């Protein structure tokens, strides 16, 4: 058996119903946004687009208090990657109420003093609140990529709004816009 086949079999063994779990048979036998999104995306790249479609809804519905911006960035990244690989515009539009709330969270909750997202838990296991470079950069990239997706879906007004937000974010934190 090839290493790729082992990887796919291992990933399928972590699916519980329509939820992509992080592990099996221990305290981590549950859905985690980052890890579940990455694993579902890998399966999609290997050709399991129908499985990605069924795993996407629980990933969008998942929430864990204290990591909201972190999760929003991963959710939006996952929706965007699903759209660009499958071009399944109807399904992405059907899911819009689920992912639009993540767009709104990221669009409306940057600090007026430093332009960053609020402090969040360092990670799921460490509750110490920090300004996370990972969460801020993931959120910026997700918003930028969702703007491109929205243009492709025909919602140019919302795409323009998100591009303005990401341009402002970039200017404030890099000294220039791209």
Beta strands, then each sheet from edge to edge (+ up, - down):
strand 1: 15-16
strand 2: 19-20
strand 3: 120-123
strand 4: 126-130
sheet 1: 1+ 2-
sheet 2: 3+ 4-
end
